Amino acid sequence: MPRFFFDIHDSVMRIDKVGLELGDVSDVRGEAMRALPSIAKDEIPKDGDKQVFTVFVRDEDSRPIYTATITFAGLWV
């Protein structure tokens, strides 16, 4: 199975050095979709009302193949 690496950026870049073995690229999208809300759930309460969380996925040759972003914006009215 191919290995994919999920680097996370949320004001700092965290490089995935282990990666995940996934069946194919369609599994990559699903993993990114599950990871972002989980990360946001833990990180949003720690910091302000404007936050962006991005996952950059690389293949085994470190070529970028997918990216996804989730944004949180809180506003007092």
Buried (B, 14 or more C-beta within 10 A) or exposed (E): EBEBBBBBBBEEEEEBEEBBEBEEEEBBEEBBEEBBEEBBEEBBEEEEEEBEBBBBBBBEEEEEBBEBEBEBEEEEE
